[in-house]
Each structure stands twice: as structure tokens, then as C-alpha cells.
Amino acid sequence: MIAQVSLEKKQLLLGIDRSQASVRLTRLLQQEGYAAAVCPDALGFFERLEEWAGVVIVTDGFIAALAASVGEGRDWPDVPVILLTHRRSNTRAELQALRRTLPGNIGDLTILEEPVGLGTLLSTVAIVWQSRQRQWELRSRLGELDEQRATFERLVEHLPVAVCLIDTKGATVLSNANYERYVPNRMIPSVDSARASRWAGVDSFGRPITRDQFAAARALRGELVSNAEFRFLPENGDPVWTRISAVPLYDSSAKVKGAALMIIDVSAEKQNEAMLRQFNVELEQQVSARTQELEEALDKLTVESHERARAEEQLRQSMKMDAVGQLTGGIAHDFNNMLTGIIGALDLMRMRIGREEYRGLERYMDAAHSSASRAAALTQRLLAFSRRQSLEPRVIEVNTLIGSLSELLTHSLNEGIELKIQLGDDAGLAQVDPNQLESALLNLSINARDAMPDGGRLTISTRRVEIDSARAATLGGTSGTFIAISVIDTGVGIPDALLTQIFEPFFTTKPLGQGTGLGLSMVYGFVQQSGGFVTVSSQVGKGTGITLHIPPAAERQETDVTRPALGSLTPGRGQTIFVVEDDDAVRLLLETALQDLGYEVHLAENGQDALARLSAMERIDLLVTDVGLPGLNGRQLAEMVQQRWPALPVLFISGYAENAAIRTEFLGPGMRMMIKPFTLEHLALTVSEALHGEVSAHSKR
């Protein structure tokens, strides 16, 4: 045991007699950096030897006592010995004789024959001490390696997978118990035909793997094998699915000296994969079954939807029939009254003219004209409801228009109704058809009057409002800046259940024969057609408020030149007018009236007929055409004719024309529009204005 020996202190033990020579030797060794101690007796020497000495120096005089002590059962420690002797050891026999005088278990012995020079002695001690140091370092390294090997073996033994190191012949060098479960004979299956049959695998093409392609055999050829799957059949128990990896091991000359193998049991993983596949199959079956159920439900729902659509269509058709019924009770009643006045007046005039009684004919003419005007107004209401009336939007002062309408509104209300007008200074200009706006306000005021049979207050107000997108969505309109015109009464109000129906065509709460149900529809259609929207609020017993949101005008425009009175019009001077009208009665009326006014008139029934006749004419001064012609419509005809005569003025006549709903968008340069029905005075005035513009145009060329 030499645990207390210090390499740094270079501890030496001297087994020599105490003398001046030993003192000088000790001092000399200490000067060289050694920790030298003299021990003259054998018993003390052995105690110090086991606890302290790194190298021992002994003499012949001390050797006998040491041999006797060893002979008594003491073992000589593994300590190098330098023997200073007077005996010769030049020959083999002399050396053997000398060793017989020493303890037999001394392993590291250096003999120096007396007399020994100090240099030789010190050199020998240095060499022996260096050898001792290397011995200790090697022993320490071997201890570390043993500890590391033990740690590695413990790690391998307790790994949850099978691990093995094999040599070049496939024999096991190191393994754990898990590996021995697969390879009990300690030879890889590729070199053991008896065990090879227990391993089965397939390559990427599905072909069986031969023994020379087993993982260990490939690793011994220098290949790196990763996650090769094999099915192992143990002697007892169920088959085991394994995943094998193998790494070749190389020596210092880069030659394969063996391989490291790892085998993982993946049976649970394979079982889970099988369960997952089964689950997927079952899931697909369930999804397929559920999909079929949903498809059947969808087919059933589609059938029900179609049936519901048919039922809704039948309901809408029934509602249309109800609306037609209301129409026959309202509009048909009014039209019958008007037609009775017209037909009756014409019959009376015919009878009196036949009897040459001309007195009083003006009265019947006025009655027929009045009835026809009422019919024309009702037609305009129908067109407004259908949004097919022809609008002529202008830039107007909204407050000025309402102010000029106040006297008419006052006369339209009952005496018990107070009219209050509140005009906002910021209302400004609006881009709207003034005639239709007046009609809408008059219509709303009359409805408010009927809602206040016992009197009340009617308030008409204007203001400019900003509508953001959130509020627009709530109101059912669009965002932006609008001029809000509100008509508010204190009448009976409208129930909530009916608020969503008041703008529907033919809907009315008035008794049969007292209303057509087109008034609010006309207002709604006019405002929508003008780019705005309508909102309504009402409380039963407190009143109703309807607000028209009209788009403002960008800037003030020039108003139309004031039309001259009929008496100041200049008759025609023989200008050529080409008339295209598909209605025989209207065509006859236009021909006669224009000829009586002094114009030369040419006629055509449709666009193709007109183009054929115009091709033979050298010049015309005015084209008068209906918009809704069969084949080529009036607008298309005008464009084709103006290609020949670019400055030719055009006057359109229309009962209604869907594409002419906004006149400013429909009409081009030099074009005008006149709405049916019209009076002969209106016809004369409009034709004169159109020709006057044409004359002015020619005068500029």
C-alpha cells in the first residue's frame, strides 16, 4: 500500500547503516530535490516502505535483514529497488547468485557495484524515479479506463434497446441482455444459417432480404445501415417487429475492425400503425356513410327548397293577383271616371257638331282635356312606381322650391291642420328633378292630411346630413352627404307590422276606391332613381315621419332659358321635319299638327323605314322620333342619322323608355325629349325651340 507516496516530493527510502557516508548521501539527495529518509532496521523499513517510499536504496549490509523479514511472511511491495553491492554480477551465474540473497518477489531491481560514483548514483536514481512516475501514470490511466469500461458496461446493460459490439467475424465482443434475447449464440445471423431463418425483411421494392444484406453483414463491409426493419421469430412467443441500425468501426489504419449494432423493438409501434390503419378504414367508412346521409338529406332539402320556391312563387303570384285586384279597385275606377269624361265630352261634341250647334263646345273640350290631364298624371305616378319615368334632374335650391310650394300645400290641407316649415340654412343645392320632387312632397303631404282627420300639425324641414357607413347600413341606404327633407305629421301613426309594407306597390290602408297604393311607391321609386334613399319612423297615436335623402349638387348650373309664351312663338317657315312614330294615331296627330304650324312633314313607321326614306333626301331640319321603336330604337336611329348630318337637332317623344330614365345621361348634343301625353301647345313650343337652336347652330358655321 503506497497511497501516501507523493510524486511531487520524490520520496526515497534508504536502507543503510547510519554513518557519515549515509549522512552525506542523504544530504546530497536532498540537494537534488529528493525527500530522502534513512531507516537502519528491517522492521521500521517495512513500515515506512508501505506508507512512504517511492524508490528504495539498500546496501549489502541491510539485505540479509530484509530477506529474513520477507521470509517471515511479508510481501515486497511494488517498489523499485536500487541495490548498492560489493559483489560482482558480471556473469549470469553471479547475477543469479546475487538475486538469491534478495526477497524473491522484488520485481524492479537495479544493481550498482561499489564503489559507485556520485554522478552515476544520481543519474540512476533519476532514471528509476522517472520510470516510477511513468508506472504511476500508467496505473492511474488504467484505473480510469477500467472505471470508464465499467460505466460503459453498466450503461449498455441497462439500455432499453439491444446493443452489441462485434468483431470482423460477427462474434459478440460486448452486448447486453436485450441483445442476447435476439442472438443467444453470440454470432450474427448472417453467418449463422440456423438463426438466419428467424429473421425476415424486405427491401424498398418489396423483395426478401438475403443474409448478405442483413444489417450486421453490411456494416462489416463498411456500410452505414439506418432503421432497417426485420421481423424476428423467437423460439417461444409471438413474432417481434424490430428496427436495426449498424455502424462500422475502424482501427487506426482505417480498416474495419468490427461493428456496433442496435436493435429496437417496434412491435407496439407496428400494432399502433395497424390500429391506426383500421381506424382510418373505419373512419372512411363512417365518413362515407355520413356523406351519403348528408347527400340524401341535401337532396331532400333541395326538393323541399324547390317545393318552397314553388310555394313562394305561387304566393307571390297570389299577391300579384291581390295587387291587381286593388289596382282594379283604385286605378281602374279612376281611369273609368276619366275615360267617361273624355268619351262623353267627345260624343256630345260630335252630336252637336252634327246638328251644327257650336255654342258651348268649349265647355266639353275643357272637360275632355281635364280628364285626359288627370289620366296623364296617373300614368306618371305608375311610371314613377316602376322607376321608368323619364327624369330631368337639375340643380335647384331645395329651400326655394319648398317655399314656393307652401301656398299650394296650405290649400291642400284641412283647416284644422297647421303647416310648419323649417328650412335649414345649410340645405343648399340638390341635383334632382324639381317637378318630381314637388309631386313627391305634395303626395306625402296629402297622405299626412289623411292621417290627421281631426287636425294636427304637419312639419316640413330641411337640413344637410353626413351618413357614415355604419349608419347607412342601419338606415338601409348609402354613405355620404345628403340633403334630408323630412315630412312629419302628428296623425294616427302606422303599426310596426305595416312599416315594411308601405312602399310596396298597390299597398294602401284607405278604403277600396279611395286610393291606388302607388303614392309612396312613386316617392320611393323617384328618390331611389335620383341616387338617394327614404327612411320612415312612426308611432301609433303620435304620428309618422318620412325623410327623403337627396344627393347634393356639386355646383350651381345654368337654369333653362324661360320659355316664351305661346302667343309669342314664330310659326314655321316651311322647315323640313322627319317624323318616325310606330303608332298610327300619334303619327297622324303629329303630321296634321306640324303641317298646320307651317312645316313640311315626312313620315316613317320604324327605324329601318326611316333610314331608307332619309337616304333619298338631301336635307332635313329636325328629326322627331319615338324612343321605343320596333327594331332600331329612337336613340340608335338618331346616332345613325347624325353621322350624315352631325348638327341635326333631334326631338325624342316617349311614353316611357327604360334607357331614357335620366334625360341628362340619355340625351346627346342637340337632343331634346318630350313626354307623352303632350298638348299641341307644348309640341309647338318644343319644336320651335329645337329649330331655333338648329338655326343658331347653322349661323355659327
C-alpha positions in Angstrom: 0.0 0.0 0.0 1.6 3.2 -1.1 -1.3 5.6 -1.1 0.6 8.2 0.9 3.5 8.4 -1.5 3.9 11.8 -3.2 5.2 12.1 -6.7 5.9 15.8 -6.3 8.1 15.3 -3.1 10.2 12.5 -4.7 10.2 10.4 -1.5 13.2 8.0 -1.2 13.8 5.4 1.5 17.4 4.5 2.3 18.0 1.1 3.9 21.6 1.6 5.1 23.6 1.8 8.3 23.7 5.2 10.0 27.2 6.5 9.3 28.9 9.6 7.9 28.6 8.1 4.4 24.8 7.7 4.8 24.5 11.3 6.1 26.5 12.6 3.1 24.3 10.6 0.7 21.1 11.8 2.3 22.2 15.4 2.1 23.3 15.0 -1.5 19.9 13.5 -2.5 18.0 16.3 -0.7 20.1 18.9 -2.6 18.9 17.2 -5.8 15.3 17.7 -4.7 14.5 14.3 -3.2 12.9 13.7 0.1 15.3 11.1 1.5 14.9 9.2 4.7 17.3 6.6 6.4 15.8 3.6 8.1 18.6 1.2 9.5 16.4 -1.5 10.9 14.3 -4.0 8.9 11.0 -3.6 10.9 10.9 0.1 10.6 12.0 -0.1 7.0 8.9 -2.2 6.0 6.5 0.2 7.8 8.0 3.2 6.0 8.2 1.2 2.8 4.4 0.6 2.6 3.4 4.1 3.6 6.0 6.4 2.2 8.7 5.3 -0.2 8.6 5.8 -3.9 12.1 4.3 -4.6 14.2 2.2 -2.3 18.1 2.3 -2.0 19.6 -0.6 0.0 23.1 -2.0 0.7 24.6 -5.5 1.1 24.7 -4.9 4.9 21.0 -4.4 5.0 19.8 -7.1 2.6 20.0 -10.0 4.9 17.6 -8.5 7.4 15.2 -7.7 4.6 15.3 -11.3 3.3 14.7 -12.6 6.8 11.7 -10.3 7.2 10.2 -11.3 3.8 10.8 -14.9 4.8 8.6 -14.4 7.8 5.6 -13.8 5.5 5.9 -10.2 4.4 5.2 -9.4 0.7 7.5 -7.0 -1.0 5.5 -4.0 -2.3 5.7 -3.0 -6.0 8.5 -0.5 -5.3 11.7 -0.1 -7.4 14.9 -1.1 -5.6 18.4 0.2 -6.2 21.0 -2.2 -4.6 24.5 -1.0 -3.7 26.6 -4.1 -3.5 30.3 -5.1 -3.3 29.6 -8.4 -5.1 30.2 -8.9 -8.7 27.3 -9.6 -11.1 29.0 -9.5 -14.4 28.1 -13.0 -15.4 24.7 -14.7 -15.5 25.7 -17.0 -12.7 26.9 -14.2 -10.5 23.7 -12.3 -11.1 21.5 -15.3 -10.2 23.6 -15.9 -7.1 23.1 -12.3 -6.1 19.3 -12.4 -6.6 19.0 -15.5 -4.4 20.2 -13.3 -1.5 17.2 -10.9 -2.1 13.5 -11.4 -1.4 12.0 -13.3 -4.3 9.1 -11.0 -5.1 11.2 -7.9 -5.9 10.3 -7.1 -9.4 12.0 -3.8 -10.4 15.7 -4.2 -9.4 18.7 -2.0 -10.3 22.2 -3.2 -9.2 25.1 -0.8 -8.7 28.5 -2.3 -7.8 30.6 -0.5 -5.2 32.4 1.8 -5.4 29.8 4.0 -7.1 30.4 7.5 -8.3 28.1 10.2 -7.2 27.2 11.1 -10.8 26.3 7.5 -11.6 24.3 7.2 -8.4 22.3 10.4 -9.0 21.8 9.5 -12.7 20.5 6.0 -11.8 18.2 7.5 -9.1 16.8 10.0 -11.7 16.2 7.2 -14.3 14.5 4.9 -11.7 12.3 7.8 -10.5 11.2 8.7 -14.0 10.3 5.0 -14.6 8.4 5.1 -11.3 6.5 8.2 -12.4 5.5 6.6 -15.7 4.4 3.5 -13.8 2.2 5.5 -11.6 0.7 7.5 -14.6 0.0 4.3 -16.4 -1.6 2.7 -13.4 -3.8 5.8 -13.0 -4.8 5.8 -16.6 -5.6 2.1 -16.5 -7.7 2.7 -13.5 -9.6 5.4 -15.3 -10.1 3.1 -18.3 -11.3 0.4 -16.0 -13.8 2.8 -14.5 -14.9 4.0 -17.9 -15.3 0.5 -19.2 -17.3 -0.5 -16.1 -19.5 2.6 -16.6 -20.0 1.8 -20.3 -20.8 -1.8 -19.5 -23.4 -0.7 -16.9 -24.9 1.7 -19.4 -25.1 -0.9 -22.2 -26.6 -3.4 -19.8 -29.4 -1.0 -18.7 -30.2 0.4 -22.1 -33.9 -0.3 -23.1 -32.7 -1.4 -26.6 -30.5 -4.2 -27.7 -26.8 -3.1 -28.2 -23.8 -5.1 -29.3 -20.2 -4.7 -30.4 -19.0 -7.4 -32.8 -15.6 -8.3 -34.4 -14.9 -8.9 -38.0 -16.1 -12.5 -37.8 -19.5 -11.4 -36.4 -18.8 -12.7 -32.9 -20.1 -10.7 -29.9 -17.5 -8.7 -28.1 -19.8 -6.7 -25.8 -23.6 -6.9 -25.5 -26.4 -6.5 -23.1 -29.2 -8.9 -22.1 -31.6 -7.4 -24.6 -29.3 -8.3 -27.5 -28.8 -11.8 -26.2 -32.5 -12.3 -26.4 -32.2 -12.0 -30.2 -28.8 -13.5 -30.6 -28.3 -16.1 -27.9 -25.4 -17.9 -29.6 -23.3 -14.6 -29.8 -22.9 -14.9 -33.6 -24.7 -12.6 -36.0 -27.5 -14.3 -38.1 -25.8 -13.6 -41.4 -23.0 -16.1 -40.5 -25.3 -18.5 -38.6 -27.6 -20.2 -41.1 -29.5 -21.9 -38.3 -30.5 -18.5 -36.8 -30.8 -16.6 -40.1 -34.2 -18.2 -40.9 -35.7 -16.5 -37.8 -35.1 -13.0 -39.4 -37.2 -11.8 -42.3 -37.2 -8.4 -44.1 -38.0 -6.8 -47.4 -36.2 -4.1 -49.4 -37.7 -0.9 -50.9 -39.0 -3.0 -53.9 -40.7 -5.5 -51.6 -38.2 -8.3 -52.3 -37.0 -10.6 -49.5 -33.6 -9.5 -48.0 -30.9 -12.2 -48.3 -28.4 -13.0 -45.5 -25.6 -11.0 -47.0 -27.8 -7.9 -46.9 -28.5 -8.2 -43.2 -27.6 -5.0 -41.3 -24.5 -6.5 -39.5 -23.1 -8.0 -42.7 -23.4 -4.7 -44.5 -21.8 -2.8 -41.6 -18.8 -5.2 -41.6 -18.4 -4.3 -45.3 -18.2 -0.6 -44.3 -21.8 0.4 -45.0 -23.8 2.6 -42.6 -27.3 1.0 -42.0 -30.1 3.0 -40.5 -33.5 1.8 -39.4 -33.7 -1.4 -41.4 -36.9 -3.2 -40.4 -36.9 -7.0 -39.8 -39.5 -9.4 -38.4 -37.9 -11.7 -35.8 -39.4 -15.1 -34.9 -38.4 -16.2 -31.4 -38.4 -19.8 -30.3 -41.2 -19.0 -27.9 -43.7 -16.3 -28.2 -45.2 -14.1 -30.9 -43.2 -12.6 -33.8 -41.4 -9.3 -32.9 -41.0 -6.4 -35.3 -37.5 -4.8 -35.0 -35.7 -1.8 -36.4 -31.9 -2.4 -36.7 -29.1 0.2 -37.2 -25.5 -0.8 -37.7 -22.3 1.3 -37.8 -18.9 0.1 -38.9 -15.9 0.5 -36.5 -12.4 1.3 -37.9 -8.9 0.8 -36.5 -6.1 3.4 -36.8 -5.3 2.3 -40.3 -8.9 2.9 -41.4 -9.7 -0.8 -41.7 -13.0 -2.2 -40.4 -12.3 -3.9 -37.1 -15.9 -4.6 -36.2 -19.3 -3.0 -35.9 -21.8 -1.6 -33.4 -25.4 -2.9 -33.6 -28.6 -1.5 -32.1 -31.9 -3.4 -32.3 -35.2 -1.7 -31.2 -38.4 -3.5 -30.6 -41.1 -1.6 -32.6 -43.9 -4.2 -32.2 -46.0 -1.7 -30.3 -45.5 0.9 -33.0 -46.5 -1.5 -35.7 -49.5 -2.5 -33.7 -50.4 1.2 -33.3 -50.0 1.7 -37.1 -52.2 -1.3 -37.7 -54.8 0.1 -35.3 -54.5 3.5 -37.0 -55.0 2.0 -40.4 -58.0 0.1 -39.1 -59.3 3.3 -37.5 -58.8 5.2 -40.8 -60.6 2.5 -42.7 -63.5 2.6 -40.2 -63.4 6.4 -40.2 -63.6 6.5 -44.0 -66.5 4.1 -43.9 -68.2 6.3 -41.3 -67.4 9.4 -43.3 -68.7 7.7 -46.5 -71.9 6.6 -44.7 -72.3 10.1 -43.2 -71.6 11.7 -46.6 -74.2 9.5 -48.2 -76.7 10.5 -45.4 -75.8 14.2 -45.9 -76.2 13.8 -49.7 -79.6 12.2 -49.2 -80.5 15.0 -46.7 -79.3 17.6 -49.2 -81.3 16.0 -52.0 -84.3 16.0 -49.7 -83.6 19.6 -48.7 -83.2 20.6 -52.4 -86.5 19.0 -53.2 -88.1 20.8 -50.2 -86.3 24.1 -51.3 -87.7 23.7 -54.8 -91.1 23.0 -53.4 -90.8 26.0 -51.1 -89.7 28.1 -54.0 -92.7 27.0 -56.0 -94.9 27.7 -53.0 -93.3 31.2 -52.6 -93.8 31.8 -56.3 -97.4 30.8 -56.0 -97.7 33.1 -53.0 -96.1 36.0 -55.0 -98.4 35.3 -57.9 -101.3 35.3 -55.4 -100.1 38.6 -54.0 -99.7 40.0 -57.5 -103.3 39.0 -58.2 -104.3 40.7 -54.9 -102.4 43.8 -56.1 -104.2 43.6 -59.4 -107.4 43.4 -57.6 -106.5 46.5 -55.6 -105.4 48.1 -58.9 -108.8 47.4 -60.5 -110.5 49.0 -57.4 -108.4 52.1 -57.5 -106.7 52.9 -60.8 -109.4 51.3 -62.9 -112.0 53.2 -61.0 -110.1 56.5 -61.6 -109.4 55.7 -65.3 -113.1 54.8 -65.9 -114.1 58.2 -64.5 -111.6 59.9 -66.7 -112.5 57.9 -69.8 -116.1 58.6 -69.1 -115.4 62.3 -69.1 -113.3 62.1 -72.3 -115.7 59.8 -74.3 -118.8 61.6 -73.1 -117.4 65.0 -74.0 -116.3 63.8 -77.4 -119.7 62.2 -78.1 -121.5 65.4 -77.1 -119.2 67.4 -79.3 -119.8 65.0 -82.2 -123.6 65.2 -81.7 -123.7 69.0 -81.5 -121.3 69.4 -84.5 -123.6 67.0 -86.4 -126.6 69.3 -85.6 -124.3 72.3 -86.4 -124.8 73.5 -82.8 -121.3 75.1 -82.0 -122.2 77.0 -78.9 -120.9 75.6 -75.7 -118.4 73.2 -77.3 -115.5 74.8 -75.3 -117.1 73.5 -72.1 -117.0 69.9 -73.4 -113.4 70.4 -74.8 -112.2 71.6 -71.4 -113.9 68.6 -69.7 -112.2 66.2 -72.0 -108.9 67.9 -71.7 -109.2 67.9 -67.9 -109.9 64.2 -67.8 -107.0 63.5 -70.2 -104.7 65.5 -68.0 -105.7 63.6 -64.9 -105.1 60.3 -66.8 -101.7 61.6 -67.8 -100.8 62.5 -64.2 -101.9 59.0 -63.0 -99.7 57.4 -65.7 -96.7 59.4 -64.5 -97.4 58.0 -61.0 -97.4 54.5 -62.4 -94.1 55.2 -64.2 -92.6 56.6 -61.1 -93.6 53.5 -59.2 -92.0 51.3 -61.8 -88.9 53.7 -61.9 -89.4 54.0 -65.7 -90.4 57.7 -65.7 -88.0 60.0 -67.6 -86.3 62.3 -65.1 -84.7 65.6 -65.9 -82.5 66.4 -62.9 -81.5 70.0 -62.4 -79.5 71.9 -59.8 -82.1 73.6 -57.6 -82.4 75.4 -54.3 -84.3 73.0 -52.2 -85.4 75.6 -49.7 -86.6 77.9 -52.5 -88.6 75.1 -54.1 -90.3 74.2 -50.8 -91.0 77.8 -50.1 -92.8 78.3 -53.4 -94.8 75.1 -52.7 -96.0 76.2 -49.3 -99.1 78.0 -50.6 -100.2 75.0 -52.6 -99.6 72.8 -49.6 -101.7 75.1 -47.4 -104.7 74.9 -49.8 -104.3 71.1 -49.9 -104.6 70.6 -46.2 -107.7 70.8 -43.9 -108.4 73.9 -41.8 -107.5 72.0 -38.7 -104.0 71.2 -39.8 -101.2 73.6 -39.0 -98.4 73.7 -41.6 -94.9 74.4 -40.2 -91.9 74.8 -42.5 -88.4 74.7 -41.0 -85.7 75.3 -43.6 -82.1 74.7 -42.7 -79.6 77.3 -43.9 -77.1 74.6 -44.8 -79.5 72.6 -47.1 -78.0 74.2 -50.2 -78.4 72.8 -53.8 -79.7 69.4 -54.9 -79.4 67.5 -58.2 -83.0 66.4 -58.7 -86.0 66.7 -61.0 -87.9 69.6 -59.5 -91.3 68.5 -60.8 -91.0 65.1 -59.4 -89.8 66.5 -56.0 -92.8 68.8 -55.9 -95.1 65.8 -56.7 -93.4 63.7 -54.0 -93.8 66.4 -51.3 -97.4 67.0 -52.3 -98.1 63.3 -52.2 -96.6 62.9 -48.7 -98.5 66.0 -47.5 -101.8 64.6 -48.7 -101.1 61.2 -47.0 -100.3 63.2 -43.8 -103.6 65.1 -44.2 -105.5 61.8 -44.5 -103.7 60.5 -41.3 -105.0 63.6 -39.3 -108.8 63.6 -39.8 -109.2 65.5 -36.6 -106.5 68.0 -37.3 -102.9 68.3 -36.2 -99.5 69.7 -37.3 -97.5 69.0 -40.5 -93.8 69.9 -40.3 -91.6 70.0 -43.4 -87.9 70.6 -42.6 -84.6 70.5 -44.5 -81.0 70.0 -43.3 -77.7 68.7 -44.7 -76.6 65.4 -43.0 -73.5 63.2 -43.2 -74.2 59.5 -43.2 -71.3 57.2 -42.3 -71.1 53.5 -43.4 -72.4 52.2 -40.1 -75.4 54.4 -40.0 -76.1 53.8 -43.7 -76.2 50.1 -43.0 -78.8 50.7 -40.3 -80.9 53.0 -42.4 -80.6 50.8 -45.5 -79.0 53.5 -47.6 -75.5 54.5 -48.7 -72.9 56.6 -47.0 -72.1 60.2 -47.9 -73.6 63.7 -47.8 -77.3 64.2 -48.4 -80.0 66.9 -48.1 -82.6 65.4 -45.8 -86.2 66.6 -46.4 -88.5 65.4 -43.6 -92.3 65.4 -43.7 -93.6 64.8 -40.2 -97.2 64.6 -39.1 -99.0 64.2 -35.7 -101.5 61.7 -37.1 -102.7 58.2 -36.2 -99.3 56.6 -37.0 -98.5 53.3 -38.7 -98.3 49.9 -36.8 -94.8 48.3 -36.8 -96.2 45.3 -38.6 -97.1 47.5 -41.6 -94.0 49.7 -41.8 -92.2 47.3 -44.0 -95.1 47.2 -46.5 -95.9 50.9 -47.0 -93.6 51.2 -50.1 -94.9 48.1 -51.7 -96.9 48.7 -54.9 -100.7 48.8 -54.5 -100.5 48.7 -50.7 -102.9 51.1 -49.1 -104.8 51.4 -45.8 -107.5 53.5 -47.4 -110.9 52.1 -48.3 -111.4 50.5 -51.7 -111.8 53.1 -54.4 -110.1 55.9 -52.4 -106.5 55.1 -53.2 -104.3 53.2 -55.6 -101.5 52.4 -53.3 -99.0 53.9 -55.7 -98.3 57.2 -53.9 -95.5 56.1 -51.6 -94.2 53.7 -54.2 -93.9 56.6 -56.6 -92.0 58.6 -53.9 -89.7 55.6 -53.2 -89.0 55.0 -56.9 -88.3 58.6 -57.6 -85.8 59.0 -54.7 -84.1 55.7 -55.5 -83.8 56.7 -59.2 -82.3 60.0 -58.1 -79.5 58.3 -56.2 -80.9 58.7 -52.7 -83.0 56.7 -50.2 -86.0 57.0 -48.0 -86.4 56.4 -44.2 -89.5 56.2 -42.2 -90.3 56.2 -38.5 -93.7 56.0 -36.8 -95.5 55.6 -33.5 -99.2 54.6 -33.3 -101.1 57.6 -31.9 -98.2 60.0 -32.2 -97.5 60.4 -35.9 -95.3 59.5 -38.8 -92.1 60.9 -40.2 -90.8 60.2 -43.7 -87.4 61.6 -44.7 -86.1 61.9 -48.3 -82.3 61.8 -48.6 -81.4 63.6 -51.8 -77.8 63.8 -53.1 -76.5 67.4 -53.1 -75.3 69.2 -56.3 -71.6 69.7 -56.8 -72.1 73.3 -58.1 -74.7 75.6 -59.5 -75.6 75.1 -63.1 -77.3 77.5 -65.6 -81.1 77.1 -65.5 -83.1 76.7 -68.6 -84.0 79.8 -70.5 -87.5 80.9 -69.7 -89.8 79.6 -72.4 -91.7 82.3 -74.3 -95.5 82.4 -74.1 -97.4 80.6 -76.8 -98.6 83.8 -78.4 -95.0 85.0 -79.0 -93.9 81.9 -80.9 -93.0 82.3 -84.6 -94.9 79.9 -86.9 -92.9 77.5 -89.0 -91.3 78.8 -92.2 -91.5 75.6 -94.2 -88.7 73.8 -92.4 -88.4 70.1 -93.2 -89.3 67.8 -90.2 -88.9 64.0 -90.4 -91.3 62.1 -88.0 -90.7 58.5 -87.0 -93.7 57.0 -85.0 -95.0 53.5 -84.9 -98.4 54.4 -83.5 -100.8 55.3 -86.3 -103.0 57.7 -84.3 -100.0 59.6 -82.9 -98.3 59.7 -86.3 -101.4 61.2 -87.8 -101.7 63.8 -85.0 -98.0 64.8 -85.4 -98.4 65.1 -89.2 -101.5 67.2 -89.0 -100.3 69.5 -86.2 -96.9 70.2 -87.7 -98.4 70.8 -91.1 -100.9 73.3 -89.6 -97.9 75.0 -87.9 -96.3 75.6 -91.3 -93.8 72.8 -91.5 -93.0 70.3 -94.3 -93.5 66.8 -92.8 -92.1 63.4 -93.9 -93.2 60.2 -92.1 -91.9 56.7 -91.3 -93.2 53.9 -89.2 -89.9 52.5 -87.8 -86.2 52.9 -87.9 -85.4 50.8 -91.0 -88.2 52.6 -93.0 -86.8 55.9 -91.8 -83.2 55.1 -92.9 -84.5 54.0 -96.4 -86.5 57.2 -96.9 -83.8 59.5 -95.5 -81.2 58.1 -97.9 -83.1 59.7 -100.8 -83.3 63.1 -99.0 -80.7 65.8 -99.3 -81.6 67.8 -96.2 -83.9 67.8 -93.2 -84.1 70.5 -90.4 -85.4 68.3 -87.5 -85.7 64.7 -86.6 -88.8 63.8 -84.4 -88.7 60.2 -83.3 -90.3 58.0 -80.7 -87.8 56.3 -78.4 -89.5 52.9 -78.2 -89.5 51.9 -81.8 -89.5 48.3 -83.0 -86.1 47.1 -84.2 -83.8 50.2 -84.1 -84.8 52.3 -81.2 -85.0 56.1 -81.4 -81.6 56.8 -79.8 -79.8 54.4 -82.2 -81.6 55.9 -85.2 -80.6 59.4 -84.1 -77.0 58.4 -83.9 -77.0 56.9 -87.3 -78.8 59.9 -88.9 -76.4 62.4 -87.2 -73.5 60.6 -88.8 -74.7 62.0 -92.0 -75.9 65.4 -90.6 -73.8 65.9 -87.4 -75.5 69.2 -86.4 -79.1 67.9 -87.0 -81.3 68.6 -83.9 -83.3 65.7 -82.6 -86.6 65.7 -80.6 -87.4 62.4 -78.8 -91.0 61.5 -77.9 -91.5 58.9 -75.2 -94.3 57.4 -73.2 -91.6 55.7 -71.1 -88.2 54.5 -72.0 -86.1 52.4 -69.7 -82.8 53.7 -71.1 -84.1 57.3 -71.1 -84.8 57.3 -67.4 -82.2 60.0 -66.8 -82.5 62.6 -69.5 -79.1 64.2 -69.0 -77.5 60.8 -69.5 -79.7 59.7 -72.4 -79.6 62.9 -74.4 -76.6 64.0 -76.6 -75.7 67.3 -78.1 -78.6 68.9 -79.9 -81.2 66.5 -78.5 -84.4 67.1 -76.5 -87.1 65.0 -75.1 -90.9 65.4 -74.8 -93.0 63.1 -72.7 -96.3 61.6 -73.8 -99.1 62.7 -73.5 -98.4 66.3 -74.5 -100.6 69.2 -75.7 -100.3 70.7 -79.1 -99.1 74.0 -77.5 -96.3 72.0 -75.8 -95.5 70.3 -79.2 -95.4 73.7 -81.0 -93.2 75.3 -78.3 -90.7 72.3 -78.2 -90.4 72.1 -82.0 -89.8 75.8 -82.2 -87.1 75.7 -79.5 -85.4 72.7 -81.2 -85.4 74.5 -84.6 -84.3 77.8 -83.0 -81.3 76.0 -81.6 -80.6 74.5 -85.1 -80.8 77.9 -86.7 -78.3 79.3 -84.2 -76.0 76.4 -84.8 -76.1 77.0 -88.6 -75.5 80.7 -88.1 -72.2 79.9 -86.4 -70.7 77.9 -89.2 
